[in-house]
Amino acid sequence: MSTHKFSNLRKSTLFEHARLKSEALNAPLATRMRPRVFDEYIGQKHLLDQNRLLKRAIEEDQVPSMILWGPPGVGKTTLARIIASATKMHFISASAVTSGVSELREAIAEAREIRTMKDLGTILFIDEVHRFNKAQQDAILPHVESGTFIFIGATTENPSFEVIPALLSRTRVIKLEPLQDDEISLLLDKALLDKERGLGNQKISLTNEARRLVINFSNGDARKALNCLEIAAKIAEPSSNGVSSIEKVTIEEAFQQKTPAYDKAGDQHYETISAFIKSIRASDPNATIYWLVRMLESGEDPMFIARRLVISASEDIGNADPNALPIAIAAQQALNFIGLPEGAIPLAQASIYLATTYKSNASYLALKNAQNEIQTGKLYPIPLHLRNASTALMQNLGYGKDYRYSHNYEGHFSGQANLPEEIANKKFYQPSDQGYEEVIRKRLASWWENRSPNET
């Protein structure tokens, strides 16, 4: 595999070789330990185990254009490089942060030149491809179709939202997952033992407690785990026998503070709030408070959480507990009044109240049923007796005729129909048997099911 970064077909000098060698030796541990072949690659067994689709495509030299989607530190760039190496293809690498259409044109010209001069295919790798605008993504399309290069993009964002449909349809989306605990542990062992690229020439030991902490703190991110190990190795004090033992306290100092992986504008934002609301709906206060704290600790906007509580109070609880909505609104107002960190307390109170009270989506379904009727059904005239007869002409036309004033009837219920005649028997709202809605259900049954035939 030959590797270039745009406009890099010039001959290398001895000085450049020396510089590159020096950079490699002084690079961060995570960079030095980057796998070079599949045998060194850790994780993504669902993609790379024998007989898996991607592994077969590589072995058969039928690599498709693809978008590697996954969180930071799971091996997206490394996988692209290894694919290029395994298939002996020319590799052009760029970042969408620093590259534009002009750089893409250079890459296209380079790929054509390599094809002509060496009869060699090219992999064009674009890191953080979600940062390319529509015009930049459009520029890739014709060359993916014509086979000028195989395109591999890497992104931490959901391609469904960040990549244009035309490019999505021409690529295969490959989902990479965070590394498992045992995979992070294996990664640490490799770094500790490797004498060429790792820390094997240093006398370092890692206690089991410290190892567990690295695994927990790294959250499946290989780069984060190796960065922590490297810092810890530098600050660990050697003992009398010359061995530097990395203890739990060393890892805590190296990491400083654990910040959960979270992007307030990306998938984590939507996935975590989804977990929070679904935990409320499932009447699980423990999961509810866990996801609440996870969002707050990650820096989520607390007013966003409060707004979702207000929605949940109506959508998932409704009239099963009429107190739910005012409690959610009170939490929002309290948060706005006192701010964080104390504002988290009323958020927690309201969240647990919603999680532990009766549930009903009957009001929400009534809304959806009525919306469906309005959007797909015929809009029938308003019954005359419901129309307001504000003028003599309207009275002569029958507006308000035979209207029954409910307060003049026993139980303040007249039994008069109020829907257009054509849909008079439609039931948009069907209360559940939960909480206060059971009272409502019985009340409606006693009114509407027992009215006399002439009450229409």
C-alpha positions as CSV (number, residue, x, y, z in Angstrom):
1,M,0.0,0.0,0.0
2,S,1.3,3.4,-0.9
3,T,-0.1,6.3,1.2
4,H,-0.4,9.9,0.2
5,K,-2.2,13.0,1.4
6,F,-3.3,15.4,-1.4
7,S,-0.5,16.7,-3.7
8,N,2.1,14.3,-2.2
9,L,3.4,12.5,-5.3
10,R,6.8,14.1,-5.0
11,K,9.9,12.1,-4.2
12,S,10.7,11.7,-0.5
13,T,14.1,13.0,0.6
14,L,16.4,11.6,3.3
15,F,15.4,14.5,5.5
16,E,11.7,13.6,5.1
17,H,12.4,10.0,6.0
18,A,14.3,11.0,9.1
19,R,11.5,13.4,10.1
20,L,8.8,10.8,9.6
21,K,10.9,8.2,11.7
22,S,11.3,10.8,14.5
23,E,7.6,11.6,14.4
24,A,6.7,7.9,14.7
25,L,9.0,7.4,17.7
26,N,7.6,10.5,19.5
27,A,4.0,10.0,18.5
28,P,1.4,9.4,21.3
29,L,1.1,5.8,22.4
30,A,-2.3,5.4,20.7
31,T,-0.7,6.4,17.4
32,R,2.3,4.1,17.8
33,M,0.1,1.2,18.7
34,R,-2.2,1.6,15.7
35,P,-2.7,-1.8,14.2
36,R,-1.0,-2.4,10.8
37,V,-2.6,-5.7,9.8
38,F,-5.8,-7.5,10.6
39,D,-4.1,-9.8,13.0
40,E,-3.3,-6.8,15.2
41,Y,-6.8,-5.3,15.0
42,I,-8.9,-5.6,18.1
43,G,-12.7,-5.4,18.1
44,Q,-15.5,-5.3,15.5
45,K,-15.8,-9.1,15.4
46,H,-19.3,-8.7,13.9
47,L,-17.6,-7.3,10.8
48,L,-14.3,-9.1,10.6
49,D,-14.7,-12.6,11.9
50,Q,-14.3,-15.3,9.2
51,N,-17.2,-15.5,6.8
52,R,-18.5,-12.1,7.7
53,L,-19.5,-10.0,4.7
54,L,-16.8,-7.3,5.1
55,K,-14.0,-9.8,5.7
56,R,-15.1,-11.8,2.6
57,A,-15.2,-8.7,0.5
58,I,-11.6,-7.8,1.5
59,E,-10.3,-11.3,0.9
60,E,-12.0,-11.5,-2.5
61,D,-10.7,-8.0,-3.4
62,Q,-14.3,-6.8,-3.8
63,V,-14.3,-3.9,-1.3
64,P,-17.3,-1.6,-1.8
65,S,-17.4,2.1,-1.2
66,M,-18.5,2.5,2.4
67,I,-19.1,4.8,5.4
68,L,-17.7,3.6,8.7
69,W,-20.0,4.9,11.4
70,G,-19.1,4.7,15.1
71,P,-18.1,6.5,18.2
72,P,-14.5,7.9,18.6
73,G,-11.6,5.5,19.2
74,V,-13.2,2.3,17.8
75,G,-10.8,1.9,14.8
76,K,-12.5,3.6,11.8
77,T,-9.4,5.2,10.4
78,T,-7.3,2.1,11.2
79,L,-9.7,-0.2,9.5
80,A,-9.6,1.9,6.3
81,R,-5.8,1.8,6.3
82,I,-5.7,-1.9,6.9
83,I,-8.2,-2.5,4.1
84,A,-6.0,-0.5,1.7
85,S,-3.0,-2.5,2.8
86,A,-4.7,-5.9,2.6
87,T,-5.9,-5.1,-0.9
88,K,-2.6,-3.4,-1.9
89,M,-4.4,-0.3,-3.0
90,H,-3.1,3.2,-3.2
91,F,-4.4,5.1,-0.1
92,I,-5.3,8.8,-0.1
93,S,-6.3,10.2,3.3
94,A,-7.9,13.6,4.1
95,S,-10.0,15.2,6.8
96,A,-13.3,16.9,6.0
97,V,-12.3,19.6,8.6
98,T,-9.4,20.9,6.5
99,S,-10.2,19.8,2.9
100,G,-12.5,21.3,0.3
101,V,-13.6,20.8,-3.3
102,S,-10.2,21.8,-4.7
103,E,-8.4,19.2,-2.6
104,L,-10.9,16.6,-3.8
105,R,-10.0,17.5,-7.4
106,E,-6.4,16.9,-6.6
107,A,-7.2,13.5,-5.1
108,I,-9.3,12.6,-8.2
109,A,-6.3,13.6,-10.4
110,E,-4.0,11.6,-8.2
111,A,-6.2,8.5,-8.3
112,R,-6.3,8.7,-12.2
113,E,-2.6,9.1,-12.4
114,I,-1.9,6.2,-10.2
115,R,-4.3,4.1,-12.3
116,T,-2.6,5.1,-15.5
117,M,1.0,4.8,-14.3
118,K,0.9,1.8,-12.0
119,D,-2.5,0.2,-12.9
120,L,-3.3,0.5,-9.2
121,G,-6.7,1.2,-7.6
122,T,-7.1,3.9,-5.0
123,I,-9.0,4.2,-1.7
124,L,-10.0,7.7,-0.9
125,F,-10.5,8.0,2.8
126,I,-12.3,11.1,4.2
127,D,-12.4,11.4,8.0
128,E,-15.3,13.2,9.6
129,V,-17.2,13.1,6.3
130,H,-20.3,14.5,8.0
131,R,-18.5,17.9,8.0
132,F,-18.6,18.0,4.2
133,N,-21.4,20.2,2.8
134,K,-23.7,19.1,0.0
135,A,-21.5,20.5,-2.7
136,Q,-18.5,18.7,-1.4
137,Q,-20.4,15.4,-1.1
138,D,-21.8,15.9,-4.6
139,A,-18.3,16.2,-5.9
140,I,-17.5,12.6,-4.8
141,L,-20.6,11.0,-6.5
142,P,-19.6,10.7,-10.1
143,H,-16.2,9.3,-9.3
144,V,-17.6,6.7,-6.9
145,E,-19.9,5.6,-9.8
146,S,-17.2,5.6,-12.4
147,G,-14.8,3.6,-10.2
148,T,-12.1,6.3,-10.1
149,F,-11.6,5.3,-6.5
150,I,-13.2,3.4,-3.7
151,F,-14.6,5.8,-1.2
152,I,-14.4,5.2,2.5
153,G,-15.8,7.8,4.8
154,A,-15.6,7.9,8.6
155,T,-18.1,9.6,10.8
156,T,-19.3,9.7,14.4
157,E,-22.7,11.1,13.3
158,N,-25.7,9.2,12.0
159,P,-25.2,9.0,8.2
160,S,-28.9,9.1,7.7
161,F,-28.9,12.7,8.8
162,E,-25.5,13.9,7.8
163,V,-24.8,12.3,4.4
164,I,-26.7,13.2,1.3
165,P,-29.1,10.4,0.1
166,A,-27.4,10.1,-3.3
167,L,-24.1,9.3,-1.7
168,L,-25.7,7.0,0.9
169,S,-27.3,5.0,-1.9
170,R,-23.9,4.4,-3.5
171,T,-22.1,3.3,-0.3
172,R,-22.6,0.6,2.3
173,V,-22.9,1.9,5.9
174,I,-20.8,-0.1,8.3
175,K,-21.6,0.3,12.0
176,L,-18.7,0.0,14.3
177,E,-19.3,-0.6,18.0
178,P,-17.4,0.5,21.2
179,L,-14.8,-2.0,22.2
180,Q,-15.8,-4.6,24.8
181,D,-14.2,-4.7,28.3
182,D,-12.0,-7.7,27.4
183,E,-10.9,-6.0,24.2
184,I,-9.8,-2.9,26.0
185,S,-8.0,-5.2,28.5
186,L,-6.2,-7.0,25.7
187,L,-5.3,-3.6,24.2
188,L,-3.7,-2.5,27.5
189,D,-1.7,-5.8,27.7
190,K,-0.4,-5.3,24.1
191,A,0.8,-1.8,24.9
192,L,2.5,-2.8,28.1
193,L,4.4,-5.7,26.4
194,D,5.2,-4.2,23.0
195,K,8.9,-3.3,23.1
196,E,9.0,-1.8,19.6
197,R,6.0,0.6,19.7
198,G,4.6,0.3,23.2
199,L,5.8,0.5,26.8
200,G,7.6,-2.9,26.9
201,N,11.0,-1.4,27.5
202,Q,9.8,0.2,30.7
203,K,9.2,-1.7,33.9
204,I,5.5,-1.0,34.4
205,S,2.8,-3.0,36.2
206,L,-0.9,-2.3,36.2
207,T,-3.0,-3.4,39.2
208,N,-6.3,-5.1,38.6
209,E,-8.2,-2.3,40.3
210,A,-6.4,0.3,38.0
211,R,-7.1,-1.9,34.9
212,R,-10.9,-2.0,35.8
213,L,-10.9,1.8,36.2
214,V,-9.2,2.4,32.8
215,I,-11.8,0.1,31.2
216,N,-14.7,1.9,32.9
217,F,-13.4,5.4,32.1
218,S,-12.5,4.7,28.5
219,N,-16.1,3.6,27.7
220,G,-15.0,1.4,24.8
221,D,-12.7,4.1,23.3
222,A,-9.3,2.5,22.5
223,R,-7.6,5.9,22.0
224,K,-8.8,7.2,25.4
225,A,-7.6,4.0,27.2
226,L,-4.1,4.2,25.6
227,N,-3.8,7.9,26.3
228,C,-4.7,7.3,29.9
229,L,-2.2,4.4,30.2
230,E,0.6,6.6,28.7
231,I,-0.1,9.5,31.1
232,A,-0.3,7.1,34.1
233,A,3.0,5.5,33.1
234,K,4.7,8.9,33.1
235,I,3.4,9.9,36.5
236,A,3.7,6.6,38.3
237,E,6.5,6.5,40.9
238,P,9.0,3.6,40.5
239,S,9.4,1.4,43.6
240,S,12.7,0.2,45.1
241,N,12.9,-2.6,42.5
242,G,12.6,-0.1,39.7
243,V,9.1,-1.2,38.7
244,S,6.5,1.6,38.3
245,S,3.2,0.3,39.6
246,I,0.1,2.0,38.2
247,E,-2.5,2.1,40.9
248,K,-6.1,3.2,41.0
249,V,-5.1,6.6,42.3
250,T,-2.7,7.0,39.4
251,I,-5.5,6.3,36.9
252,E,-7.8,8.8,38.6
253,E,-5.1,11.4,38.4
254,A,-4.4,10.6,34.7
255,F,-8.1,10.8,33.8
256,Q,-8.8,13.7,36.1
257,Q,-12.6,13.4,35.6
258,K,-14.8,11.0,33.7
259,T,-16.9,12.8,31.1
260,P,-19.5,10.6,29.5
261,A,-19.4,10.3,25.8
262,Y,-22.1,12.7,24.7
263,D,-22.8,15.1,21.9
264,K,-25.6,17.6,22.5
265,A,-26.3,17.9,18.8
266,G,-25.8,14.2,17.8
267,D,-27.1,10.7,18.3
268,Q,-26.1,10.5,22.0
269,H,-28.4,13.5,22.7
270,Y,-31.4,11.8,21.1
271,E,-30.7,8.3,22.2
272,T,-30.2,9.2,25.9
273,I,-33.4,11.3,26.1
274,S,-35.2,8.4,24.4
275,A,-33.9,6.1,27.1
276,F,-35.0,8.5,29.7
277,I,-38.6,9.0,28.4
278,K,-39.0,5.2,27.8
279,S,-37.9,4.5,31.3
280,I,-40.6,6.9,32.6
281,R,-43.2,5.2,30.3
282,A,-42.0,1.8,31.7
283,S,-42.6,3.0,35.3
284,D,-38.9,2.3,36.1
285,P,-37.8,5.0,38.6
286,N,-34.2,3.6,38.9
287,A,-33.6,3.7,35.1
288,T,-35.3,7.1,35.0
289,I,-33.0,8.7,37.5
290,Y,-29.9,7.0,36.0
291,W,-30.6,8.5,32.5
292,L,-31.5,11.9,34.0
293,V,-28.2,12.1,35.9
294,R,-26.2,10.8,32.9
295,M,-27.6,13.7,30.8
296,L,-27.0,16.3,33.5
297,E,-23.4,15.1,34.1
298,S,-22.8,15.2,30.3
299,G,-23.8,18.9,30.1
300,E,-27.2,18.5,28.6
301,D,-29.4,21.6,28.6
302,P,-31.7,21.0,31.7
303,M,-34.5,23.0,30.1
304,F,-34.5,20.5,27.2
305,I,-35.1,17.8,29.8
306,A,-37.8,19.8,31.5
307,R,-39.6,20.3,28.2
308,R,-39.5,16.5,27.6
309,L,-41.0,15.9,31.1
310,V,-43.9,18.2,30.3
311,I,-44.6,16.3,27.0
312,S,-44.3,12.9,28.8
313,A,-46.8,14.1,31.5
314,S,-49.4,14.5,28.8
315,E,-48.4,11.8,26.3
316,D,-47.7,8.9,28.7
317,I,-49.8,9.8,31.8
318,G,-52.5,12.2,30.7
319,N,-55.8,12.0,32.7
320,A,-54.7,8.9,34.5
321,D,-53.1,11.3,36.9
322,P,-54.0,15.0,36.2
323,N,-51.4,16.1,38.7
324,A,-48.6,14.9,36.4
325,L,-48.7,17.9,34.1
326,P,-48.7,20.6,36.8
327,I,-45.9,18.8,38.6
328,A,-43.8,18.7,35.4
329,I,-44.5,22.4,34.7
330,A,-43.7,23.2,38.3
331,A,-40.3,21.5,37.9
332,Q,-39.6,23.5,34.8
333,Q,-40.5,26.7,36.6
334,A,-38.4,25.8,39.6
335,L,-35.4,25.0,37.4
336,N,-35.8,28.3,35.6
337,F,-36.0,30.1,39.0
338,I,-33.1,28.5,40.8
339,G,-30.9,27.1,38.0
340,L,-28.3,24.3,38.4
341,P,-27.0,22.6,40.4
342,E,-30.0,22.8,42.8
343,G,-32.4,22.8,39.9
344,A,-31.6,19.1,39.4
345,I,-33.6,18.3,42.6
346,P,-37.0,19.3,41.3
347,L,-36.1,17.6,37.9
348,A,-35.4,14.4,39.8
349,Q,-38.6,14.8,41.9
350,A,-40.8,15.3,38.9
351,S,-39.1,12.5,36.9
352,I,-39.6,10.0,39.7
353,Y,-43.2,11.1,40.1
354,L,-43.9,10.6,36.4
355,A,-42.2,7.2,36.5
356,T,-44.2,5.9,39.5
357,T,-47.7,7.2,38.7
358,Y,-50.5,5.7,36.7
359,K,-50.0,5.6,32.9
360,S,-52.3,6.2,30.0
361,N,-51.8,7.5,26.5
362,A,-55.6,7.8,25.9
363,S,-55.4,11.6,25.5
364,Y,-52.5,11.3,23.1
365,L,-54.3,8.7,21.1
366,A,-57.5,10.8,21.0
367,L,-55.5,13.6,19.5
368,K,-53.9,11.3,16.9
369,N,-57.3,9.7,16.1
370,A,-59.0,13.1,15.6
371,Q,-56.0,14.4,13.5
372,N,-56.3,11.3,11.3
373,E,-60.1,11.9,10.9
374,I,-59.5,15.6,9.9
375,Q,-56.6,14.8,7.6
376,T,-58.1,11.8,5.8
377,G,-61.9,12.2,6.2
378,K,-64.4,14.6,4.9
379,L,-64.9,17.9,6.7
380,Y,-68.7,17.7,7.5
381,P,-70.7,20.9,8.2
382,I,-71.0,21.9,11.9
383,P,-74.4,20.9,13.2
384,L,-76.8,23.8,13.3
385,H,-77.6,23.5,17.0
386,L,-73.9,24.1,17.8
387,R,-73.6,27.2,15.7
388,N,-73.8,30.6,17.4
389,A,-76.9,32.6,16.3
390,S,-75.5,36.1,16.7
391,T,-77.8,37.7,14.1
392,A,-81.4,37.5,13.1
393,L,-80.4,36.1,9.7
394,M,-78.6,33.3,11.4
395,Q,-81.5,32.6,13.7
396,N,-83.8,32.4,10.6
397,L,-81.3,29.9,9.0
398,G,-81.7,27.6,12.1
399,Y,-78.4,28.5,13.8
400,G,-78.6,27.4,17.4
401,K,-82.1,25.7,17.0
402,D,-82.8,22.9,19.5
403,Y,-79.6,23.5,21.3
404,R,-79.8,22.0,24.8
405,Y,-78.1,23.9,27.6
406,S,-76.5,21.2,29.7
407,H,-76.9,23.0,33.0
408,N,-80.6,22.8,32.7
409,Y,-80.6,19.0,32.8
410,E,-80.2,16.5,35.6
411,G,-76.5,15.9,36.4
412,H,-75.7,18.9,34.1
413,F,-75.8,16.4,31.2
414,S,-78.1,16.9,28.2
415,G,-77.0,13.8,26.1
416,Q,-77.2,15.9,22.9
417,A,-74.9,14.7,20.1
418,N,-72.2,17.2,19.1
419,L,-70.4,15.6,16.2
420,P,-71.6,15.8,12.6
421,E,-74.3,13.3,12.0
422,E,-72.1,11.3,9.6
423,I,-69.5,10.5,12.3
424,A,-71.8,10.7,15.3
425,N,-70.7,7.3,16.7
426,K,-66.9,7.9,16.4
427,K,-65.0,7.5,19.6
428,F,-61.7,9.3,19.5
429,Y,-61.1,9.2,23.2
430,Q,-61.3,5.9,25.0
431,P,-60.1,6.3,28.6
432,S,-58.1,3.5,30.2
433,D,-58.8,1.8,33.6
434,Q,-55.8,3.5,35.1
435,G,-55.9,6.0,38.0
436,Y,-58.3,8.9,37.5
437,E,-59.1,7.7,34.0
438,E,-61.1,4.9,35.5
439,V,-63.3,7.5,37.1
440,I,-63.6,9.3,33.8
441,R,-64.4,6.0,32.0
442,K,-67.2,5.1,34.3
443,R,-68.6,8.6,34.2
444,L,-68.7,8.7,30.4
445,A,-70.3,5.2,30.4
446,S,-73.0,6.4,32.8
447,W,-73.7,9.4,30.6
448,W,-73.5,8.3,27.0
449,E,-74.4,4.6,27.2
450,N,-77.5,5.2,29.3
451,R,-79.0,8.1,27.4
452,S,-82.4,7.7,25.9
453,P,-82.8,7.0,22.1
454,N,-84.3,10.4,21.5
455,E,-81.2,12.2,22.9
456,T,-79.4,12.5,19.6
